[in-house]
Amino acid sequence: SRNSYAFFVDLEADVTDNWLMNVAVRYENFSDFGDTLNWKVATRYEVLDGFAFRGSVGTGFRAPTPGQISTTNISTRIAPDGNPVAEGIFPASNPVSAFFGATELTPEESFQYTAGITLDLFDGLNVTVDYYNIELTDRIALSSDFEVGMDAQMALGDLVTGIAQVSFFTNGIDTTTRGIDIVATYAFETSLGDTSLTGSMNYNQTDFDRVGSVGGNLLFNDETQADNAEGIPNLRAVVTAQQGIGDFNLLTRINYFGTYQQFDGNNAPLTRQDFSPEVMVDLELSYRYQDQFTLAFGGQNIFDNFPDPAEFEECCGRIYDSGSVVPWQGGFWYVRLQADF
C-alpha cells in the first residue's frame, strides 16, 4: 500500500500579443519515499504570423511502482542448448536479491529541455519541429541475470533451490535520451469530401551515463546495455491519409521502422545482429449511420510482414525477438461497431 498527496500551481499568461509564458511547480509527498519538488518553465514566441519558436525546461520525478517493489516471479525458459532453465525475479528487499547486491529502490529523477518551431505555411498545412533532451538519474530497470553459483546456494539454501539465474529491479543506471520530432498535418477539401494527411517522424538515441556495479560486477552487462541502447529503431515514421466520401471514411496508414540491432555474449566482444527496416500498412473503411452508429472493417499490417528472425533466439520454436518494438505477430483483421449515445 502507498499514500500520496500533491499540490501544484500552474500559471500561464500572454506577456505580449506574441509572447506566451508558462510556469508550473508541483510538490508531492509519498508515504514510502518522502517528498519531491518539481518545476517547469515553458514559452512560445510568435515571430511572424504563423511562425513561432517554443521551448521548455523542467524537472521530473517517478516513484517505483508497487509492482517493481514487490514482484516475485519464477519462470522457466528454454536455454539456447535446449534445456529448461529456471529464472527468478525477486524484490530488491529480498535476501536473494540482497546477496547479489540489490538495495532498496529509490525514485527516478529527471531534467529535460525542449526547443522547437511551429509553422503554418498556408491554409490547412501545419508543421512542427521539436528537439528534446531528457537526463534520467537513478533510472529503474531490470538488472542483468546473475548466475546462482555454489556460494549463493550455500548462503541462501532453499531460497534458490532449482533456480539458475536471478535478476531484480534496481536504480542502477543514468541515461540521456536525445531526439527530434517532426509532425506535418494538412487538411483540405476535394470533390469527394474532406481529406487529411498527417506525417510524423521521430529520431532518438539513448546513451548510458552511469552503470552501477556490485562486487566488481556490472548490474547491467555489456549485452544488456547494448540491447537497451540499440535494440529499438532510432528512426520511426508514420504517414496517415483519411478520405471522406459521404458517410464513408477510408483510412490508410504506413508505418516505417528503421534499422536496429540485437546483441549476444554478456560482455565484450559481443556478437551483433543487424535488423533491416520494415514497412507495414494499415487500412480501414468505416461507415457512419445517422451520426450515431459507425461500422468499420480494417486490417493492421495487411501485407502480413514480419521482422527478420532473431539469430540469438531461434531455439525451440521461437523465431522472433519477443521484446521487439517491430510487431512480429503478422497481419491482424477486425470488425468494429461503435454506438454513440
Phi, psi and omega in degrees: 000156180207142173241144175210152172220152186218156177220132179220153176233131181228115182245133179221135183206152171274106179294316172225184179296335184252351190238118177251135177236145179222131178228133181222143177225137180226130174245134179219143180236129178250140181296332184253357182226003181082204187243168180211148178233124182231158185214163176209140173234128180226153181210156175216129181232121181270107182288311178228165178300116181088004179225118185219151171260147176214157180190168179205159174213142182183180180241163180217172186205137174217118177285148174299142181286158175304327178294317179294328180285323195247350189297130167235124184215117176253122182225161179244128176236165178266120180286163179305335179276002177091359181264146177288140180228130178273130178239144180235131169254122184239153175299152180298334181276352182289144179303327179296311179295319180300325179300325181268010172104007181290147174233164181305140179290144175236165183293153168280148173230150183220154171228128184219153173216153180224157175208138182196181178227154173233140183227128167253095190287316172199179187309120175091347182250121180231137180230135174233141177227123183225137173254141178223151179221119185237117177256117181253127179250138182057046181294138182268127178206164178280129183292170169294165178283135174253129180287138179273099181271187182297323180296321178292320180296321179290323183281326188255341175059233185296342182297335182238019179299124179079002181258128184263331184220149182228140172219167183201158175283140184210154173274047194273359185220152166244135181226159171232127178245124179240144180194175179223137177245132175232126181227131176231132178232143180215121179239135180204172180248141175238179178295338179277328183152199181288138179233138176222139178235135177225130175232133179222146179219139176227133173233128176213164181217133177250131178240145176273122177266332179209139175231119182289162179215157175224130179058031181083358179255132179292138175293334177231107183289178184301321180295315180297319178297313182294320179296321180289324182278324187241002186278359174235152181298133173290331184245127174229141178215146179222132174238126183235134176233134176233133180232119176271135177224092185063236179273002179260153175219129179249123180245131175233132181227131177249122180252128178243129175244124181283185181291153175205172185229159172225146188234158180214144175131356180069300181225161184301147356282136182266153171269134185240140171244128177264129179259136182283159177297155179229143175238126180231140187243133175248150181214136177213134174243124182235153179229127181254129184244120176054034177056016182234325183243140177229126177247127184233140172240129183203173178213143173253136184055058190293340178267008172058047179279152177228151173289171176299142174301146181276121182292333184265000182227032184277356185291142161060038174098341179276124185257320187249159175292113186293341178264011184294137173291326177288122183303139182238014181265000180081197183290153180222125183243147185209160170233133184227133175243126182238134178236129178253132181238000000 
